[in-house]
């Protein structure tokens, strides 16, 4: 519905909406899209940071934690369930 309303596009880069999310490799950050988040292909390790979501840690703190760790896989190539990026 949000796409139909023109609020965002699936291929928009995530940092357009969450500029404070700064993955260690800038060129990689530019390629993470809304589609990658929804399809769990961001490149983060499976279930990374889920404990923070489960413990109701504020999102700004989760983003800071995500900024400290490099991606495991290439963006858009490997499925790894990732609750924190989806949240």
MMTF fields as JSON, N, C-alpha, C and O atoms, coordinates in Angstrom:
{
  "mmtfVersion": "1.0.0",
  "mmtfProducer": "UNKNOWN",
  "numBonds": 347,
  "numAtoms": 348,
  "numGroups": 87,
  "numChains": 1,
  "numModels": 1,
  "chainsPerModel": [1],
  "groupsPerChain": [87],
  "chainIdList": ["A"],
  "bondAtomList": [4, 2, 8, 6, 12, 10, 16, 14, 20, 18, 24, 22, 28, 26, 32, 30, 36, 34, 40, 38, 44, 42, 48, 46, 52, 50, 56, 54, 60, 58, 64, 62, 68, 66, 72, 70, 76, 74, 80, 78, 84, 82, 88, 86, 92, 90, 96, 94, 100, 98, 104, 102, 108, 106, 112, 110, 116, 114, 120, 118, 124, 122, 128, 126, 132, 130, 136, 134, 140, 138, 144, 142, 148, 146, 152, 150, 156, 154, 160, 158, 164, 162, 168, 166, 172, 170, 176, 174, 180, 178, 184, 182, 188, 186, 192, 190, 196, 194, 200, 198, 204, 202, 208, 206, 212, 210, 216, 214, 220, 218, 224, 222, 228, 226, 232, 230, 236, 234, 240, 238, 244, 242, 248, 246, 252, 250, 256, 254, 260, 258, 264, 262, 268, 266, 272, 270, 276, 274, 280, 278, 284, 282, 288, 286, 292, 290, 296, 294, 300, 298, 304, 302, 308, 306, 312, 310, 316, 314, 320, 318, 324, 322, 328, 326, 332, 330, 336, 334, 340, 338, 344, 342],
  "bondOrderList": [1, 1, 1, 1, 1, 1, 1, 1, 1, 1, 1, 1, 1, 1, 1, 1, 1, 1, 1, 1, 1, 1, 1, 1, 1, 1, 1, 1, 1, 1, 1, 1, 1, 1, 1, 1, 1, 1, 1, 1, 1, 1, 1, 1, 1, 1, 1, 1, 1, 1, 1, 1, 1, 1, 1, 1, 1, 1, 1, 1, 1, 1, 1, 1, 1, 1, 1, 1, 1, 1, 1, 1, 1, 1, 1, 1, 1, 1, 1, 1, 1, 1, 1, 1, 1, 1],
  "groupList": [{"groupName": "UNK", "atomNameList": ["N", "CA", "C", "O"], "elementList": ["N", "C", "C", "O"], "formalChargeList": [0, 0, 0, 0], "bondAtomList": [1, 0, 2, 1, 3, 2], "bondOrderList": [1, 1, 2], "singleLetterCode": "X", "chemCompType": "L-PEPTIDE LINKING"}],
  "groupTypeList": [0, 0, 0, 0, 0, 0, 0, 0, 0, 0, 0, 0, 0, 0, 0, 0, 0, 0, 0, 0, 0, 0, 0, 0, 0, 0, 0, 0, 0, 0, 0, 0, 0, 0, 0, 0, 0, 0, 0, 0, 0, 0, 0, 0, 0, 0, 0, 0, 0, 0, 0, 0, 0, 0, 0, 0, 0, 0, 0, 0, 0, 0, 0, 0, 0, 0, 0, 0, 0, 0, 0, 0, 0, 0, 0, 0, 0, 0, 0, 0, 0, 0, 0, 0, 0, 0, 0],
  "groupIdList": [1, 2, 3, 4, 5, 6, 7, 8, 9, 10, 11, 12, 13, 14, 15, 16, 17, 18, 19, 20, 21, 22, 23, 24, 25, 26, 27, 28, 29, 30, 31, 32, 33, 34, 35, 36, 37, 38, 39, 40, 41, 42, 43, 44, 45, 46, 47, 48, 49, 50, 51, 52, 53, 54, 55, 56, 57, 58, 59, 60, 61, 62, 63, 64, 65, 66, 67, 68, 69, 70, 71, 72, 73, 74, 75, 76, 77, 78, 79, 80, 81, 82, 83, 84, 85, 86, 87],
  "secStructList": [7, 6, 6, 6, 6, 6, 1, 7, 7, 6, 6, 1, 5, 4, 4, 4, 6, 7, 6, 6, 7, 7, 7, 1, 1, 2, 2, 2, 2, 6, 6, 7, 5, 2, 2, 2, 2, 2, 6, 6, 7, 1, 1, 7, 7, 6, 6, 6, 6, 2, 2, 2, 2, 2, 6, 6, 7, 7, 2, 2, 2, 2, 2, 2, 2, 2, 2, 6, 1, 7, 7, 1, 1, 7, 6, 6, 6, 1, 7, 7, 7, 7, 2, 2, 2, 2, 7],
  "xCoordList": [0.814, 0.0, 0.868, 0.556, 1.959, 2.842, 3.498, 3.711, 3.806, 4.38, 3.334, 3.642, 2.117, 1.045, 0.763, 0.382, 0.954, 0.753, 1.95, 1.904, 3.026, 4.208, 5.086, 5.9, 4.938, 5.743, 7.2, 8.109, 7.421, 8.765, 8.692, 7.615, 9.882, 9.997, 10.828, 11.684, 10.601, 11.349, 12.845, 13.654, 13.219, 14.631, 15.268, 16.384, 14.578, 15.185, 16.262, 16.079, 17.388, 18.407, 17.903, 17.221, 18.237, 17.795, 18.289, 17.568, 19.509, 20.048, 19.305, 19.545, 18.426, 17.558, 16.585, 16.192, 16.205, 15.224, 15.85, 15.318, 16.971, 17.662, 19.131, 19.981, 19.438, 20.82, 21.798, 23.003, 21.297, 22.194, 22.693, 23.619, 22.111, 22.606, 23.79, 23.624, 24.972, 26.203, 27.017, 27.822, 26.798, 27.529, 28.978, 29.261, 29.889, 31.321, 31.792, 32.669, 31.251, 31.669, 30.619, 29.532, 30.935, 29.967, 29.387, 28.185, 30.218, 29.69, 28.641, 27.714, 28.78, 27.774, 26.493, 25.395, 26.634, 25.445, 24.593, 23.365, 25.229, 24.478, 23.636, 22.716, 23.933, 23.202, 22.125, 21.301, 22.094, 21.044, 19.747, 19.66, 18.762, 17.481, 16.373, 16.566, 15.226, 14.037, 13.759, 13.389, 13.935, 13.727, 14.648, 14.223, 15.921, 16.872, 16.429, 16.561, 15.913, 15.433, 14.242, 14.2, 13.282, 12.079, 12.355, 11.624, 13.402, 13.73, 14.847, 15.309, 15.28, 16.324, 17.619, 18.249, 18.006, 19.256, 20.178, 20.814, 20.245, 21.065, 22.544, 23.384, 22.872, 24.268, 24.674, 25.776, 23.795, 24.1, 23.971, 23.253, 24.657, 24.593, 23.16, 22.475, 22.73, 21.387, 21.161, 22.001, 20.049, 19.602, 20.485, 20.292, 21.441, 22.261, 21.354, 20.447, 21.603, 20.895, 19.471, 18.775, 19.01, 17.651, 17.468, 16.383, 18.535, 18.439, 18.111, 17.408, 18.613, 18.329, 16.86, 16.226, 16.337, 14.921, 14.062, 13.105, 14.402, 13.65, 13.663, 12.696, 14.776, 14.906, 14.362, 14.556, 13.685, 13.088, 14.087, 13.774, 15.302, 16.322, 15.841, 15.344, 15.984, 15.535, 16.234, 17.401, 15.498, 16.007, 17.309, 18.178, 17.469, 18.716, 19.914, 21.008, 19.731, 20.812, 21.081, 22.228, 20.037, 20.208, 20.972, 21.859, 20.64, 21.34, 22.814, 23.67, 23.12, 24.528, 25.256, 26.409, 24.589, 25.195, 25.423, 26.467, 24.472, 24.597, 25.736, 26.392, 25.971, 27.042, 28.434, 29.402, 28.531, 29.845, 30.316, 31.498, 29.432, 29.792, 29.705, 28.747, 30.694, 30.661, 29.636, 29.202, 29.274, 28.351, 29.064, 30.265, 28.322, 28.878, 28.862, 29.804, 27.8, 27.604, 27.345, 27.09, 27.417, 27.098, 25.616, 24.767, 25.33, 23.951, 23.17, 23.639, 21.957, 21.068, 21.358, 20.676, 22.352, 22.752, 22.42, 22.128, 22.462, 22.292, 21.168, 21.126, 20.257, 19.167, 19.689, 20.215, 19.548, 19.815, 18.724, 18.64, 17.876, 16.789, 17.365, 18.274, 16.842, 17.408, 16.275, 15.729, 15.938, 14.829, 15.1, 14.186, 16.331, 16.633, 16.493, 15.932, 16.986, 16.844, 15.386, 14.941, 14.653, 13.232, 12.495, 11.607, 12.87, 12.236, 12.517, 12.076],
  "yCoordList": [-1.189, 0.0, 1.267, 2.246, 1.23, 2.395, 2.651, 3.797, 1.584, 1.736, 2.328, 3.234, 1.833, 2.357, 3.828, 4.584, 4.231, 5.629, 6.505, 7.721, 5.892, 6.647, 7.073, 7.984, 6.433, 6.779, 6.352, 7.048, 5.22, 4.748, 3.719, 3.261, 3.358, 2.324, 1.184, 1.415, -0.018, -1.176, -1.039, -1.556, -0.355, -0.237, 1.056, 1.396, 1.766, 2.922, 2.448, 1.434, 3.165, 2.801, 3.083, 4.08, 2.215, 2.35, 3.655, 4.286, 4.068, 5.281, 6.541, 7.61, 6.445, 7.576, 7.864, 9.01, 6.823, 6.937, 6.833, 7.374, 6.141, 5.961, 6.321, 5.433, 7.609, 8.019, 7.66, 7.581, 7.443, 7.074, 5.631, 5.261, 4.814, 3.459, 3.562, 3.844, 3.334, 3.49, 2.199, 2.019, 1.325, 0.076, 0.383, 1.327, -0.412, -0.138, 0.166, 1.012, -0.482, -0.248, 0.622, 0.143, 1.881, 2.831, 2.351, 2.481, 1.805, 1.361, 0.266, 0.164, -0.548, -1.574, -0.926, -1.32, 0.073, 0.724, 1.305, 1.275, 1.828, 2.43, 1.407, 1.781, 0.136, -0.876, -1.563, -2.28, -1.378, -2.008, -1.25, -0.041, -1.98, -1.372, -1.884, -2.814, -1.263, -1.738, -3.188, -4.008, -3.497, -4.866, -5.853, -6.951, -5.456, -6.328, -6.589, -7.705, -5.572, -5.756, -6.705, -7.64, -6.465, -7.295, -8.734, -9.646, -8.943, -10.3, -10.933, -12.032, -10.232, -10.734, -11.048, -12.078, -10.157, -10.326, -9.12, -8.661, -8.611, -7.431, -7.754, -6.865, -9.005, -9.382, -9.574, -10.049, -9.211, -9.451, -10.93, -11.669, -11.35, -12.724, -13.026, -12.171, -14.246, -14.669, -14.457, -14.832, -13.87, -13.62, -12.646, -12.484, -11.997, -11.013, -9.908, -9.448, -9.497, -8.402, -8.75, -7.893, -9.971, -10.344, -10.248, -9.925, -10.53, -10.419, -8.983, -8.77, -8.005, -6.608, -6.277, -5.562, -6.798, -6.596, -7.265, -6.668, -8.507, -9.25, -8.552, -8.629, -7.869, -7.164, -5.738, -4.968, -5.389, -4.056, -2.924, -1.855, -3.165, -2.114, -1.062, -1.418, 0.222, 1.258, 1.134, 0.751, 1.465, 1.295, 2.057, 1.565, 3.24, 3.979, 3.213, 3.309, 2.455, 1.642, 0.413, -0.008, -0.152, -1.289, -0.836, -1.546, 0.329, 0.854, 1.069, 0.764, 1.586, 1.764, 0.429, 0.333, -0.597, -1.934, -2.453, -3.042, -2.243, -2.7, -1.981, -2.561, -0.738, 0.037, -0.487, -0.231, -1.203, -1.679, -2.959, -3.293, -3.675, -4.986, -5.016, -4.505, -5.607, -5.716, -6.763, -7.61, -6.682, -7.653, -8.972, -8.996, -10.067, -11.397, -11.75, -12.358, -11.371, -11.755, -10.529, -9.432, -10.742, -9.662, -9.322, -10.204, -8.059, -7.583, -8.14, -8.129, -8.632, -9.109, -10.496, -10.956, -11.189, -12.482, -13.679, -14.761, -13.499, -14.64, -14.338, -13.269, -15.301, -15.158, -15.498, -16.59, -14.583, -14.796, -14.073, -12.845, -14.857, -14.215, -13.179, -13.479, -11.969, -10.861, -10.03, -9.138, -10.336, -9.679, -8.203, -7.387, -7.84, -6.46, -5.507, -4.422, -5.881, -4.974, -4.858, -3.791, -5.94, -5.896, -4.99, -4.232, -5.073, -4.216, -2.757, -1.88],
  "zCoordList": [0.0, 0.0, 0.0, -0.679, 0.771, 0.818, -0.543, -0.936, -1.238, -2.579, -3.517, -4.292, -3.457, -4.305, -4.01, -4.904, -2.746, -2.355, -2.708, -2.523, -3.216, -3.613, -2.455, -2.603, -1.301, -0.115, -0.288, 0.164, -0.932, -1.242, -2.348, -2.729, -2.866, -3.889, -3.325, -2.471, -3.775, -3.281, -3.54, -2.769, -4.602, -4.934, -4.414, -4.808, -3.549, -2.885, -1.922, -1.247, -1.845, -0.858, 0.557, 0.793, 1.474, 2.859, 3.471, 4.245, 3.135, 3.759, 3.333, 3.894, 2.373, 2.021, 3.17, 3.386, 3.897, 4.968, 6.359, 7.329, 6.447, 7.729, 7.532, 7.476, 7.426, 7.147, 8.263, 8.024, 9.468, 10.57, 10.473, 11.196, 9.607, 9.376, 8.422, 7.235, 8.951, 8.173, 8.262, 9.176, 7.317, 7.27, 6.924, 6.186, 7.456, 7.341, 5.924, 5.75, 4.921, 3.548, 2.865, 2.541, 2.646, 2.098, 0.771, 0.542, -0.096, -1.389, -1.214, -2.017, -0.179, 0.099, 0.604, 0.21, 1.477, 2.021, 0.917, 0.993, -0.099, -1.191, -1.942, -2.67, -1.776, -2.531, -1.703, -2.272, -0.389, 0.41, 0.177, 0.392, -0.258, -0.613, 0.297, 1.08, 0.174, 0.882, 0.481, 1.322, -0.785, -1.277, -0.551, -0.191, -0.337, 0.359, 1.796, 2.298, 2.445, 3.816, 3.836, 4.636, 2.963, 2.948, 2.527, 2.915, 1.737, 1.288, 2.119, 1.812, 3.177, 4.083, 3.343, 3.583, 2.447, 1.701, 1.89, 0.941, 3.124, 3.4, 3.522, 3.379, 3.783, 3.954, 5.4, 5.676, 6.335, 7.747, 8.088, 7.414, 9.118, 9.607, 10.05, 10.612, 9.788, 10.177, 11.668, 12.486, 12.015, 13.391, 14.173, 15.378, 13.522, 14.232, 14.766, 14.073, 15.976, 16.643, 17.047, 17.591, 16.803, 17.202, 18.712, 19.195, 19.45, 20.901, 21.319, 22.307, 20.575, 20.894, 20.629, 21.405, 19.543, 19.23, 20.294, 20.786, 20.653, 21.662, 23.021, 23.779, 23.32, 24.601, 24.556, 25.496, 23.467, 23.306, 23.421, 23.946, 22.923, 22.883, 21.871, 20.802, 22.197, 21.26, 19.898, 19.816, 18.844, 17.492, 17.259, 16.538, 17.845, 17.624, 18.171, 17.614, 19.249, 19.8, 18.927, 18.779, 18.359, 17.449, 16.209, 15.737, 15.683, 14.51, 14.823, 13.993, 16.001, 16.392, 16.436, 16.015, 16.942, 16.973, 15.557, 15.274, 14.68, 13.295, 12.582, 11.716, 12.935, 12.306, 12.675, 11.96, 13.765, 14.229, 13.544, 13.627, 12.876, 12.336, 10.813, 10.233, 10.174, 8.711, 8.261, 9.042, 7.021, 6.449, 6.201, 5.932, 6.291, 6.059, 4.573, 4.064, 3.889, 2.491, 1.615, 2.112, 0.314, -0.631, -0.543, -0.412, -0.616, -0.561, -1.746, -2.883, -1.449, -2.5, -3.017, -3.934, -2.461, -3.018, -2.128, -2.638, -0.804, 0.105, 1.089, 1.697, 1.235, 2.198, 3.585, 3.802, 4.509, 5.938, 6.701, 6.676, 7.39, 8.117, 9.07, 9.844, 9.016, 9.763, 10.363, 9.713, 11.594, 12.276, 12.532, 12.417, 12.874, 13.245, 12.061, 12.216, 10.893, 9.759, 9.341, 8.92, 9.455, 9.146, 10.119, 9.727, 11.392, 12.426, 12.13, 12.873]
}
